[in-house]
Structure formats: C-alpha cells, structure tokens
Amino acid sequence: MTSPTTEFSISQRRAQILADLKAASNPTATLVAVSKRQSEARVQDILDAGQRVFGENRVQEAQGRWADLRNNYADLELRLIGGLQSNKAEDAVALFDVIETLDRPKLVKALSVAMEKTGKTPDFLIQVNTGNEAQKSGVSLGKLDDLYQFATQEHALNVTGLMCIPPADEPAGPHFALLAKRAAGLGLSVLSMGMSSDYALAAAFGATHVRVGTALFGPREE
C-alpha cells in the first residue's frame, strides 16, 4: 500500500485510497470521507472528485454543512460516525442516511420516537466496544446480542451491521476479525471499521466501509 502524502491533491489522495481498497478486498470497501472540521473548500474539492459518502461526528456541525448543500447532490449519503446524545436523536434521524453509533437501549428508544415523528427510516449500525475501554462509547461484547434484539425486535430499527474503533495501543487486526465474526453470527452484512492508519487492513478483514479523514484531506487547516 502506498500511503497518500501531503504532496498529493485531495483528488489524488482519494484515487490512491480507492486503489488500495480495491487491492485489499473484493468487493471493494466503500470509502467514507470523514469531513468533520474540514473547510468548505476541501469538501467541495472532494465532491468535485466524485466522492458522495461522508461521515460526520456532530449533528450540529453536519446540519450547518449539509442542510443546503445536499440539495445539489441527489446521490449524497451522510453517515453519523460520532456519539449521539438522546436529545439529538430527532435531528440526527432527519439528516442522516445511516447512524453508525447505536450503543444503548435509551438511544434505541429515542431513535424509535424520532422515526415516528419525522417519518424517516435511516439504517443503523451498532457500535461495539471491542477493547472494553471504559472511556470509549460502544456496547460491550457481552451485551451486543441483547441490544440487537431490543433494537430490531422491540423497536423495529433497521440494524444492518456493526462498527468499531479498536484500541489505539493494540493491533487492530484481531479487533477487526472479532467484529466480523460477531456480525456474521447476527446475520449482518455491513462492517464499518478502519481509519486513516489501517483502512487497507480493515478491508482485508472484511470491512464494507472505512472511515478516512486525515489520509484523505491531509492535516487539518488551523
């Protein structure tokens, strides 16, 4: 894998990442451009390059960026990849096509109510805390099955897959393999895993979506 460098343009970095993903897996994982705190100019550059799948961490920031802009791109897909507070559930359901950070029963209930109020039916991924890190969001492995049943059977949420962020100080591969195994056990086909430093590895372990920010956009502008 040839890592994109700061000498490349955004479109060149995107082309390199797409080539890496194609080489790592078949079918090729979908590139999710992590656009949090990126400038309008950079986002427009990557839209011009053909990117249509974006990940945002905060509902309010995403509303400011995409509420009007998405009207110009009918094929745009917005994915919430940051933690979601229950009181933001309605705004999130109204804006996002996919919410990747479902992690607790309280949020399931809030999202169910929000779907009824808005008439919107996004897809959901359950975020799994594969490293059992106290400071990190995500359902524990031991509670994953119960949360999945609660979300799908009791509240009719369309859960299509799992998401994880492996511990920074551990090899990512075993966490990717574990997530893939648990998804298969639940009959789920979507795996959101891998970021700028390990997207090709994640693809090799079966990721269907990789969330890439710095390797795509370059260092954040101050």
Secondary structure, DSSP 8 states (H G I E B T S, - for coil): -----TTS-HHHHHHHHHHHHHHH-SS--EEEEE-TT--HHHHHHHHHTT--EEEES-HHHHHHHHHHHGGG-TT-EEEE-S---GGGHHHHHHH-SEEEEE-SHHHHHHHHHHHHHH----EEEEEE-TT--TTS-SB-GGGHHHHHHIIIIIS--EEEEEEE---TTS-SHHHHHHHHHHHHHHT--EEE---TTTHHHHHHTT-SEEEESHHHH-S---
